[in-house]
Structure formats: structure tokens, C-alpha cells
Amino acid sequence: MARAERVAVESELVASEPVASEPVERELLLWRHGIAEDRHPDRPDQERALTAEGRQRTAAVAAELCRLQLHCDRLLSSPLRRALQTAEIGVAAGLAPALELEDRLAPGGDPRPLLQAGPWRRLGLVGHEPDLGELASSLLGLPAGSISVRKAGIVLLRLGPTGASLEALIGPRLLRLRRDGQRQP
């Protein structure tokens, strides 16, 4: 290839690469923890674990999220035991390479600063209601309480230069459906 041709080809390759100043669309996966033990006055709330049914449903949801190719670059979890267990199940299923504990995902925390950090294309946040639903509602410009997330359910938002759009709001039962319409055991 002549030098002039190489320069032209290299220029085309450079021109087709995204420019750093172009706005990048990102996705935000909000995942509520699975079914947890009931509240009990003798047990601190942060120690409540997933039940056997909660672990089973959460594992089915994680597997379906992977099948749908909703893998996350980063998966951040509330430090509360039930959320941490949900995130661990997600990582074990291959939803994300690792998980990170994040205090801002504990009940009453403010997760909004997490949306600014780092070079991610899809960020997964594992947490609690009503916080996840309120975050989704706020990003979509809806009144607080407009969106609620069922246990082990997800909200998928696309975050773009003009705001957020709702891509999916799915409960665990729907995520566990097979392609042929039959429910998984």
C-alpha cells in the first residue's frame, strides 16, 4: 500500500472512533434484593439474610439477566446482608466481574453521586425500596413513588445527554419465564 493510501485509511479509522467530548449513552440497572427474612426485634435489620426461596428466585433472575446480556461493568451493592447476598449471586452467575460495597446504597442513602463515577457503560446498583424506585422516578422526572421495584426485580434505565428513559421494569416472575412461555421451576 502506498504511503498516501495508508494515511487516508488511517485517517478514516481515526475519524470513525468516538470523540471524547461526544455524549455517551449509559445504562443503569437497578436491582432490588431478593426475598429476605422477616423483621424481628431481636435481629438488626442489616443482618437480615435472603431466605431459601429468596436465594432461588434471585439466582433465576441473575441467570435470566445474563441470558439477556445485561452484564454490568460495575456492580455496586448496599452493605446490608440481603443486598450483598443478591449481588454475590449476580457475580456468581456472571452478571459482573466483581462487586463493590457502597454505603450510599443502604436504606436512606443518596446513590446519585455514584452515577458520575468512572468509565462504565452499564452500572448495576443492588439496593432497597423505596430508594431504588425513588431514584428511577427522579431520573425519569416522575413524582416520588411512581415506580416501585418488587423483590429481586429490576429497572433498566438508559441515561443519555437529554435525560433518562425507561427500558425495562420487570418483576422476578416475568424474568423467570422461559422463552416458550413456560415458567421455570
N, C-alpha and C positions, 0 to 999 in steps of 0.2 A: 504494500500500500504506500502510495506517495505521501510525503510529509503533509502536503496541503489537504489530502483526503483524511489523514489521521486527525489533523487539527479540527476539521469540520465535524467528524464523527465524535471526537471528544467534546466539542462544544455542544453538540446535540445532547449528549449524555448529561453534561452539567446542567443544561437548561431544563431537562426533564426532572431533575431532582428537586424536592420541595425546598423552598427558600425558608430560612429560619424565621422570617417575620410573618410568613403565611399562618393564618389561624389553623390550628389542628383540632379536628373533632375528636372528642374522647367519649368513652362510655363509663358510666358509673353503675356498678352492680351493688344494690343494697340487699343484704340477705339477713333476714331475722333468724335468730337462734331457733333450734328445734324445741319440741315439747320438753319441758323441764319438770322437775319435782315440784310438788305444791309448796306454797309458802308455809312456813312453820315458825312459831315464835321462838323455838329453841335453836333455829339454824339461821345464820346470817344469809341475807338474800344473795350476796356474791358467791356463796358456796353451793347454791342450788345447781344440781347436775342435770344432764339430759336423762330422761327415762329410757328404758329399753326401746319402747315404741318411738321415742324421740330420736334416738340414735339410728334406728332402722329407717324412719322416714327421711331423716337428714341425709343418710347415705344414698338413698334412692334419688333425692333431689340433686345431690352433688354429682352422681353418675349421669343424670339427665342434663345437667348444666354442661358437663364435659362433652356429652354426645352432641349437644347443640353448639359446641365450640365457643362457649362463653368463658374461656380461660382468662384469668386475670394476671396482669403483670405484677401487681402487688395485691396482697390480701391482708387487710388490717382488721383486727378483732378487738372488741371490748375485752377487758381483763376478767370480766365475770365468767365463772366456770362454764356455764351453759353456752355462752357465746364462743369461748375458747374451744370447747369441745366441738362445736359446729364447724369452726374454722379448721381445726385439726382433721376432721372428716373430709372437708373440702380439699385440703392439701394431700391427704392420703389418696383421694380419688383422682388427683392430677389437675385440680382446678387452678392451682397456683404453685409456683416453685417453693414457697415458704410462707409463713405467716408472721405478722408483727403485732405485738400488743400495743394498743393505743388507748390511753386513759380517756381521750375525748370521745370515745365510743361507749363509755359507761353511761348508764341512765342519767339524763340531765346534762350531759356533756355537749360541747359545741363542735361537731365534726367539720364545719365549713372550712377551717384553715387547712384541713387535710387535702382538700380538692386542689390546692395550689401547689403542693409539694411534688417535685420530681417529674421525670420524663416517663409518664405512663400513658398507655392508650386505653386500657380498661383497668379501673381500680375497683376492687371489691372491699366493701365495708360490712362487717358482721357485727350486728348490734341488737338493739331492743326497740320495742314500741313504747310510747308513741314517737320516740325520737327519729327513727328511720322514716316513718310516714310523714312527719313534720318536715324533715329535710327534703324529701321528694316534693311535697306540696309547695314548699318555699321556692325551690329551684324552678318549679313549673309555674310559679306565680299564682298559685291557688291558695285559698284560705286554709289556715291550720286545721288539721283533722280531715281534710278532703281525701287523703289517701291513708289507708291502713294496710299493714302487711301482716298476713297470717303467720303463725309459727312455721318456720322453715320455708316461707315464701320469699319471693324476690321481686324487686323493682329494678328494671333496667332503663336507665336514662341516657340519652345522647346529649352531650354537652358541646355546644358549638358556639361560634362567635356571636350569634344572635340570641342565645339562651339555650334552655333545655327543652327536650322533647321526650315524651314517654314512649319507649319502645316496647315495654312489656310490664305487666303487673300480673304475676302468676302465683297462685296458691300451690301448696305442695301436692294436692290431689291431682291437679292438672299436669304438673311436671312429672308425675309418676305414671301417666298414661303411656301405653305403648303406641307405636305408630299405627297399628291396626285397630286402635280404639279399645283394646282390652286393657284392663287395669293390671298392673304388676302386683304380684303377691306381696 
